[in-house]
């Protein structure tokens, strides 16, 4: 999740850990402080996800603004427990104070951020994926059909997520990020209770599903 032309964000781990420590110690130092300041802790996330959580570099770092609080909370706990592994996230959890209270506070802040307009439409499919289908109409039909069969039961008919399932929206998310997550489910690098449904998509079908999600979110 890094560009060869940039200094990897985790090489600044010491400085960023100091920033996080200042936010956490500041919250804990006052005898009247009852809650950790989620906005202050989020400063540690800005270098990758942006000040407003819109993500960066066309999905190398995903949009997180407005994601459901229970989902964000679970992902942060999964990163902490190394059930989900992502190198830029590793330094965050080396701080002893990044506990349930801190995770809950920053998850709440992220969930409260407005969903940004990422200007994803119109989506240009991968030419190789298009070539698998006899026409663009067939590509579009496959995307709608595969989404309905493999994804809608968890993420909703319109891709907006289902709060009762704790599943996130898939609309208003960068295609490159979605493509990587589908590939990670297919390879076993990432998993969840229904990951076999994601893993069953071919690369061409995945691109068709992503195109369908962009249409749903336009």
C-alpha positions in Angstrom: 0.0 0.0 0.0 2.8 2.5 -0.8 4.2 4.2 -3.8 7.9 3.7 -4.6 8.1 7.4 -5.2 7.0 8.3 -1.7 8.6 7.7 1.7 6.6 4.8 3.2 4.3 6.2 5.9 5.5 3.7 8.4 9.1 4.9 8.3 7.8 7.9 10.3 6.5 5.6 13.0 8.4 7.3 15.8 7.1 10.8 15.0 3.6 9.5 14.4 3.6 7.4 17.6 4.6 10.6 19.5 1.7 12.4 18.0 -0.7 9.7 19.1 0.9 9.6 22.5 0.3 13.4 22.9 -3.4 13.0 22.0 -3.8 10.1 24.4 -1.8 11.5 27.3 -3.6 14.8 26.9 -6.9 13.1 27.2 -5.9 11.2 30.2 -4.0 13.9 32.1 -7.0 15.9 33.2 -8.8 14.5 36.2 -12.0 15.9 34.6 -11.5 14.1 31.3 -14.1 11.4 30.9 -13.6 10.5 27.2 -10.8 10.3 24.8 -10.9 12.9 22.0 -11.6 10.9 18.8 -10.8 13.9 16.6 -7.4 14.2 18.3 -6.6 10.5 17.9 -7.7 10.7 14.2 -4.7 13.1 13.5 -2.7 9.9 13.4 -4.8 8.7 10.5 -4.6 11.8 8.4 -1.4 11.1 6.6 -3.0 8.1 4.8 -6.7 8.7 4.9 -6.7 12.5 4.6 -8.1 15.2 7.0 -11.7 14.4 6.1 -11.3 10.6 5.6 -11.6 10.7 1.8 -8.6 8.5 1.3 -5.7 9.2 -1.1 -4.0 8.1 -4.3 -7.2 6.8 -6.0 -7.8 4.1 -3.4 -4.3 3.0 -2.3 -5.7 4.5 0.9 -9.4 4.0 1.1 -12.2 6.3 1.9 -13.2 5.8 5.5 -15.3 8.8 6.2 -18.9 7.9 7.1 -18.3 4.2 7.5 -20.5 2.7 10.2 -19.0 2.9 13.6 -19.4 -0.8 14.5 -17.6 -1.7 11.2 -14.7 0.7 11.9 -14.5 -0.5 15.5 -14.3 -4.1 14.4 -11.7 -3.4 11.7 -9.5 -1.6 14.2 -9.8 -4.4 16.7 -8.9 -6.9 13.9 -5.8 -4.8 13.0 -4.8 -4.7 16.7 -5.2 -8.5 17.0 -3.5 -9.1 13.7 -6.6 -10.8 12.3 -6.3 -8.3 9.5 -2.8 -7.3 8.5 -1.8 -4.0 6.8 1.7 -2.7 7.2 0.9 1.0 7.7 -1.5 0.1 10.5 1.1 -1.8 12.5 2.8 1.1 14.3 -0.5 2.5 15.6 -1.1 -0.4 17.9 2.3 -0.4 19.5 1.1 2.3 21.8 -0.2 0.7 25.0 -3.0 3.2 25.4 -4.7 2.2 22.1 -7.4 0.4 24.0 -11.1 -0.2 23.5 -11.9 3.4 24.7 -9.5 4.9 22.1 -10.8 2.7 19.3 -14.4 3.5 20.1 -13.6 7.2 20.2 -11.8 7.4 16.8 -14.3 5.0 15.2 -17.1 7.4 16.3 -15.2 10.3 14.8 -14.7 8.5 11.5 -18.3 7.5 11.3 -19.4 11.1 11.9 -17.3 12.5 9.0 -19.5 13.3 5.9 -19.2 10.9 3.0 -17.2 12.7 0.3 -17.9 12.9 -3.4 -15.1 10.9 -4.9 -16.1 11.6 -8.5 -15.9 7.9 -9.5 -18.5 8.0 -12.3 -18.3 7.2 -15.2 -16.2 4.1 -14.5 -13.9 2.9 -17.3 -13.8 -0.9 -17.1 -10.6 -2.8 -17.7 -10.3 -3.6 -21.4 -9.3 -7.2 -20.6 -12.4 -7.6 -18.4 -14.7 -6.2 -21.1 -13.2 -8.6 -23.7 -14.4 -11.6 -21.7 -18.0 -10.5 -22.5 -19.7 -10.3 -25.9 -20.8 -6.7 -25.3 -20.8 -3.9 -22.8 -24.5 -4.7 -22.1 -23.5 -8.2 -21.2 -20.7 -6.9 -19.0 -23.2 -4.6 -17.2 -25.7 -7.4 -16.8 -23.0 -9.7 -15.3 -22.1 -7.0 -12.8 -25.7 -6.6 -11.7 -26.3 -10.3 -11.5 -23.1 -11.2 -9.7 -23.6 -8.4 -7.2 -27.1 -9.6 -6.5 -26.0 -13.2 -6.0 -22.7 -12.7 -4.2 -22.9 -9.3 -2.4 -26.3 -7.9 -1.9 -27.3 -10.3 0.9 -24.7 -8.6 3.1 -24.2 -5.2 1.6 -27.7 -4.4 0.6 -29.5 -4.1 -2.8 -28.1 -0.7 -3.4 -24.6 -1.3 -2.0 -25.2 0.9 1.0 -24.3 -1.7 3.7 -26.6 -3.4 6.2 -26.3 -2.1 9.8 -27.9 -5.3 11.2 -25.1 -7.4 9.7 -22.3 -5.0 10.5 -21.4 -4.8 6.8 -20.1 -1.6 5.2 -21.3 0.2 2.2 -19.5 -0.6 -1.0 -20.6 2.5 -2.9 -18.6 5.7 -2.8 -15.4 3.7 -2.5 -12.4 3.7 -4.8 -12.5 0.9 -7.5 -8.8 0.1 -6.9 -9.5 -0.5 -3.2 -12.5 -2.7 -3.9 -10.5 -4.7 -6.5 -7.7 -5.3 -4.0 -10.1 -6.4 -1.3 -11.8 -8.9 -3.6 -8.3 -10.2 -4.6 -7.3 -10.5 -1.0 -10.5 -12.5 -0.2 -9.7 -14.8 -3.2 -6.1 -15.3 -2.0 -7.0 -15.9 1.7 -5.1 -12.8 2.8 -8.3 -11.4 4.2 -11.4 -13.3 5.3 -14.8 -13.0 6.8 -17.7 -15.3 7.4 -18.9 -15.0 3.8 -15.6 -14.4 2.1 -16.1 -17.4 -0.1 -18.7 -15.4 -2.0 -16.1 -12.7 -2.8 -13.4 -15.2 -3.6 -15.6 -16.9 -6.2 -15.6 -13.9 -8.5 -13.2 -14.0 -11.5 -11.2 -10.9 -12.2 -13.6 -10.0 -15.1 -16.6 -10.6 -12.9 -15.1 -8.5 -10.1 -14.6 -5.6 -12.5 -18.2 -5.9 -13.6 -19.4 -5.8 -10.0 -17.2 -2.7 -9.3 -18.7 -1.0 -12.4 -22.2 -1.8 -11.1 -21.3 -0.4 -7.7 -20.1 2.9 -9.3 -23.4 3.1 -11.1 -25.3 2.5 -7.9 -23.4 5.3 -6.2 -23.6 7.9 -8.9 
